[in-house]
Amino acid sequence: MLKRAILISQVLFGLVSLSLLARETPTLSLCIDHYPPLQIVLENGLATGENVEVARQFAQNLGYQLTFTTDIPFKRCLQWLEDGEVDLMIGLLDSAQRQQNYHMFLYDDHTIKRFFIRNEAEDILDFSDLAGLNIAVVRGARQFDLFDNAPGGYFNRVAVNTLPAAFGMLAKGRVDAVVCTDYYGTNIVKSHPEFTDSIKQASYQVINGTKVYIALSRQSEFAFDAQRMNQKAIEMYLSGEFEQLMQTFQRHNPQWY
């Protein structure tokens, strides 16, 4: 029975592949915001970055090509994905609600979350030091379980559309801290002189096995292909292809780190 199930799965996989090849190369739309080094919208409008190169190769391995939005705020991308106005997003954490709206394909499972504060501020040494602070977060983004599930009122989340906007608020003293993935925040501080002179990393960081996903809208016209996409994502994850793509981008683009 198991061999028969595997054979049927392989046949279906092949039929889908042939149907895609039999017509003009189908195109998936990927919604991104400018979020270096993961998602970078260059001055000429072209897109690159760790996430972009992962998504591009993932699509290519499946027989698709990609188009990209230019620079859409994260929260709006989520809404477009839910509505099926775009097919894909990448770099999402999992949740029950997202599982209802999207097919989720694992591609990475390691992140470091870091807090950034003004130079003159008292250091943040552990989670308890967040009590009472105004903390800027990108609207719609998840961080880590302890932070995301903290009781209301423990600290104040200040939602912003972009990470540079969050750091701008921090530099002006409108919030006490910004939380984000380590190298996103480091890159923004390094690339803005006004932030370099006024903002530092707090000591507190969270290193965890956060799983990060490519998401396909359940409203996408290509949702029929979700099972094959998931099989390909598992193959690329287990073989280390996803990790290699990210490491290659890092090695060839040190200016973003």
NUVO-145106 format. One record per residue (C-alpha): x, y, z. Coordinates in Angstrom, 2 decimals, m for minus. Layout:
<sites>
+---------+---------+---------+
!       X !       Y !       Z !
+---------+---------+---------+
!       X !       Y !       Z !
...
+---------+---------+---------+
</sites>
This chain:
<sites>
+---------+---------+---------+
!       X !       Y !       Z !
+---------+---------+---------+
!    0.00 !    0.00 !    0.00 !
!    2.82 !    2.41 !    0.87 !
!    4.61 !    1.76 !   m2.44 !
!    1.37 !    2.27 !   m4.31 !
!    0.73 !    5.58 !   m2.53 !
!    4.24 !    6.77 !   m3.34 !
!    3.79 !    5.76 !   m6.99 !
!    0.49 !    7.61 !   m7.25 !
!    2.06 !   10.69 !   m5.66 !
!    4.94 !   10.58 !   m8.16 !
!    2.54 !   10.23 !  m11.08 !
!    0.44 !   13.19 !   m9.92 !
!    3.62 !   15.23 !   m9.42 !
!    4.66 !   14.44 !  m12.97 !
!    1.25 !   15.26 !  m14.44 !
!    1.22 !   18.66 !  m12.76 !
!    4.75 !   19.34 !  m13.99 !
!    3.80 !   18.37 !  m17.55 !
!    0.69 !   20.54 !  m17.48 !
!    2.80 !   23.51 !  m16.39 !
!    5.36 !   22.87 !  m19.12 !
!    2.68 !   22.44 !  m21.76 !
!    1.66 !   26.08 !  m21.50 !
!    3.50 !   29.36 !  m21.18 !
!    5.58 !   29.49 !  m17.99 !
!    3.10 !   30.45 !  m15.23 !
!    3.91 !   33.41 !  m13.01 !
!    3.59 !   33.69 !   m9.24 !
!    3.43 !   37.14 !   m7.65 !
!    5.48 !   37.70 !   m4.48 !
!    4.62 !   40.62 !   m2.19 !
!    7.66 !   42.21 !   m0.53 !
!    8.58 !   45.30 !    1.42 !
!   12.07 !   46.81 !    1.51 !
!   13.55 !   44.92 !    4.45 !
!   17.33 !   44.46 !    4.00 !
!   19.03 !   42.09 !    3.86 !
!   16.11 !   39.73 !    3.34 !
!   14.12 !   41.79 !    0.87 !
!   15.85 !   44.56 !   m1.03 !
!   14.20 !   46.82 !   m3.60 !
!   17.00 !   48.43 !   m5.61 !
!   16.83 !   51.92 !   m7.09 !
!   16.19 !   50.45 !  m10.53 !
!   13.16 !   48.62 !   m9.16 !
!   14.74 !   45.15 !   m9.23 !
!   14.36 !   42.93 !   m6.19 !
!   16.98 !   40.86 !   m4.42 !
!   17.84 !   39.70 !   m0.89 !
!   17.96 !   36.42 !    0.99 !
!   14.20 !   35.89 !    0.86 !
!   13.92 !   36.94 !   m2.75 !
!   16.64 !   34.56 !   m3.92 !
!   15.09 !   31.72 !   m1.91 !
!   11.66 !   32.40 !   m3.40 !
!   13.06 !   32.79 !   m6.92 !
!   14.84 !   29.42 !   m6.81 !
!   11.86 !   27.74 !   m5.15 !
!    9.60 !   28.96 !   m7.96 !
!   12.12 !   27.99 !  m10.63 !
!   12.44 !   24.47 !   m9.23 !
!    8.68 !   24.15 !   m9.54 !
!    8.50 !   25.49 !  m13.10 !
!    7.22 !   28.95 !  m12.22 !
!    8.64 !   32.43 !  m12.66 !
!    8.19 !   35.28 !  m10.18 !
!    7.03 !   38.85 !  m10.31 !
!    7.47 !   41.21 !   m7.36 !
!    5.61 !   44.09 !   m5.81 !
!    7.85 !   47.12 !   m5.42 !
!    7.73 !   48.15 !   m1.76 !
!    4.45 !   47.30 !   m0.02 !
!    4.09 !   47.61 !    3.78 !
!    4.13 !   44.25 !    5.53 !
!    0.59 !   44.51 !    6.89 !
!   m0.82 !   45.35 !    3.47 !
!    1.06 !   42.41 !    1.94 !
!   m0.62 !   40.12 !    4.47 !
!   m4.04 !   41.46 !    3.51 !
!   m3.33 !   41.11 !   m0.21 !
!   m2.15 !   37.56 !    0.39 !
!   m5.27 !   36.72 !    2.36 !
!   m7.46 !   38.14 !   m0.42 !
!   m5.53 !   36.36 !   m3.16 !
!   m4.38 !   39.61 !   m4.79 !
!   m0.83 !   38.19 !   m4.61 !
!    0.18 !   34.55 !   m4.56 !
!    3.13 !   34.44 !   m2.16 !
!    4.87 !   36.02 !    0.79 !
!    8.07 !   34.83 !    2.41 !
!    9.53 !   35.27 !    5.87 !
!    6.34 !   34.55 !    7.82 !
!    6.07 !   32.92 !   11.22 !
!    3.36 !   30.37 !   11.81 !
!    0.03 !   30.86 !   13.57 !
!   m3.36 !   29.16 !   13.58 !
!   m4.94 !   32.11 !   11.76 !
!   m2.25 !   32.11 !    9.08 !
!   m2.74 !   28.38 !    8.56 !
!   m6.40 !   29.11 !    7.81 !
!   m5.53 !   31.70 !    5.17 !
!   m2.30 !   30.39 !    3.64 !
!   m0.46 !   27.20 !    2.80 !
!    2.81 !   27.37 !    4.76 !
!    6.10 !   25.90 !    3.47 !
!    9.06 !   25.75 !    5.88 !
!   12.41 !   27.06 !    4.62 !
!   14.35 !   28.29 !    7.71 !
!   14.34 !   27.61 !   11.44 !
!   16.87 !   29.88 !   13.15 !
!   16.54 !   33.53 !   14.18 !
!   17.99 !   35.92 !   16.74 !
!   15.64 !   38.58 !   18.09 !
!   17.29 !   41.73 !   19.41 !
!   16.18 !   44.91 !   21.15 !
!   17.61 !   48.29 !   20.18 !
!   17.63 !   51.29 !   22.53 !
!   19.03 !   54.83 !   22.68 !
!   22.63 !   55.20 !   23.82 !
!   21.67 !   56.94 !   27.06 !
!   18.94 !   54.44 !   27.98 !
!   19.27 !   51.88 !   30.73 !
!   20.25 !   48.51 !   29.30 !
!   17.71 !   45.71 !   28.80 !
!   19.21 !   42.62 !   30.43 !
!   16.27 !   40.22 !   30.44 !
!   12.58 !   40.02 !   29.62 !
!   11.49 !   41.60 !   32.89 !
!   13.24 !   44.83 !   31.88 !
!   10.64 !   45.29 !   29.12 !
!    7.94 !   46.03 !   31.70 !
!    6.38 !   49.43 !   31.14 !
!    8.36 !   50.24 !   27.98 !
!    6.97 !   51.56 !   24.69 !
!    8.31 !   49.11 !   22.11 !
!    8.04 !   49.67 !   18.35 !
!    7.11 !   46.63 !   16.26 !
!    6.39 !   46.24 !   12.55 !
!    2.63 !   46.03 !   12.10 !
!    1.49 !   42.42 !   11.68 !
!    4.92 !   40.90 !   12.44 !
!    5.47 !   38.22 !   15.07 !
!    8.59 !   38.13 !   17.27 !
!    8.91 !   35.25 !   19.76 !
!    6.36 !   33.45 !   21.95 !
!    7.18 !   35.15 !   25.25 !
!    6.89 !   38.57 !   23.64 !
!    3.88 !   37.83 !   21.42 !
!    1.91 !   36.26 !   24.28 !
!    2.83 !   38.77 !   26.99 !
!   m0.25 !   39.92 !   28.95 !
!   m1.83 !   43.18 !   27.87 !
!   m0.32 !   46.15 !   29.64 !
!    2.98 !   44.46 !   30.49 !
!    4.55 !   46.76 !   27.89 !
!    3.08 !   48.93 !   25.16 !
!    3.41 !   47.78 !   21.55 !
!    3.66 !   50.69 !   19.11 !
!    2.83 !   49.38 !   15.63 !
!    4.58 !   50.95 !   12.61 !
!    4.51 !   50.11 !    8.91 !
!    8.27 !   49.79 !    8.37 !
!   11.37 !   49.05 !   10.40 !
!   13.15 !   52.30 !    9.39 !
!   10.12 !   54.18 !   10.72 !
!   10.48 !   52.32 !   14.03 !
!   14.14 !   53.35 !   14.33 !
!   13.22 !   56.92 !   13.42 !
!   10.77 !   56.98 !   16.32 !
!   13.43 !   55.51 !   18.63 !
!   15.99 !   58.13 !   17.61 !
!   13.47 !   60.89 !   18.36 !
!   12.60 !   59.41 !   21.76 !
!    9.02 !   58.57 !   20.80 !
!    9.52 !   54.91 !   21.82 !
!   11.88 !   53.26 !   24.29 !
!   12.96 !   50.29 !   22.17 !
!   12.63 !   48.51 !   18.84 !
!   12.45 !   44.73 !   18.55 !
!   13.35 !   42.90 !   15.34 !
!   15.55 !   40.19 !   13.90 !
!   19.16 !   40.92 !   14.77 !
!   20.75 !   41.59 !   11.42 !
!   17.77 !   43.58 !   10.03 !
!   18.14 !   46.07 !   12.85 !
!   21.92 !   46.11 !   12.69 !
!   21.79 !   46.82 !    8.97 !
!   19.40 !   49.75 !    9.41 !
!   21.50 !   51.31 !   12.17 !
!   24.70 !   50.93 !   10.13 !
!   23.14 !   52.44 !    7.01 !
!   21.76 !   55.57 !    8.73 !
!   24.40 !   57.86 !   10.33 !
!   21.81 !   59.51 !   12.53 !
!   20.97 !   56.11 !   14.02 !
!   24.61 !   55.03 !   14.38 !
!   25.30 !   58.00 !   16.64 !
!   22.26 !   57.59 !   18.86 !
!   21.17 !   53.92 !   18.96 !
!   22.78 !   50.77 !   20.37 !
!   21.93 !   47.12 !   20.84 !
!   20.55 !   46.08 !   24.20 !
!   22.19 !   43.10 !   25.91 !
!   18.98 !   41.05 !   25.91 !
!   18.51 !   38.81 !   22.89 !
!   16.45 !   35.74 !   22.16 !
!   18.03 !   32.90 !   20.19 !
!   15.47 !   30.32 !   19.23 !
!   14.43 !   27.81 !   16.64 !
!   11.76 !   30.00 !   15.15 !
!   10.40 !   28.38 !   12.01 !
!   10.04 !   30.70 !    9.02 !
!    7.80 !   29.97 !    6.06 !
!    6.94 !   30.71 !    2.46 !
!    3.18 !   31.33 !    2.37 !
!    0.85 !   30.62 !   m0.56 !
!   m2.56 !   32.25 !   m0.51 !
!   m5.43 !   29.77 !   m0.30 !
!   m7.22 !   32.17 !   m2.68 !
!   m4.41 !   31.96 !   m5.27 !
!   m5.25 !   30.46 !   m8.65 !
!   m2.23 !   28.21 !   m8.01 !
!   m3.48 !   26.88 !   m4.67 !
!   m4.26 !   23.61 !   m6.49 !
!   m0.48 !   23.06 !   m6.61 !
!    0.06 !   23.43 !   m2.85 !
!    0.83 !   19.75 !   m2.23 !
!    3.55 !   19.72 !   m4.88 !
!    4.95 !   23.00 !   m3.56 !
!    5.09 !   21.56 !   m0.06 !
!    6.90 !   18.44 !   m1.29 !
!    9.47 !   20.62 !   m3.09 !
!    9.94 !   22.84 !    0.00 !
!   10.56 !   19.77 !    2.18 !
!   13.10 !   18.49 !   m0.35 !
!   14.94 !   21.84 !   m0.52 !
!   14.88 !   22.25 !    3.27 !
!   16.18 !   18.75 !    4.07 !
!   18.85 !   18.87 !    1.36 !
!   20.16 !   22.19 !    2.68 !
!   19.40 !   23.99 !   m0.60 !
!   17.47 !   26.77 !    1.14 !
!   20.30 !   27.33 !    3.62 !
!   22.88 !   27.32 !    0.84 !
!   20.94 !   29.98 !   m1.08 !
!   20.93 !   32.26 !    1.95 !
!   24.61 !   31.69 !    2.70 !
!   25.52 !   32.39 !   m0.93 !
!   23.67 !   35.70 !   m0.85 !
!   25.41 !   36.66 !    2.41 !
!   28.83 !   35.78 !    1.01 !
!   28.34 !   37.71 !   m2.23 !
!   26.66 !   40.76 !   m0.69 !
!   28.59 !   41.75 !    2.47 !
!   27.49 !   45.39 !    2.02 !
!   24.05 !   44.48 !    3.37 !
!   25.36 !   43.00 !    6.64 !
+---------+---------+---------+
</sites>
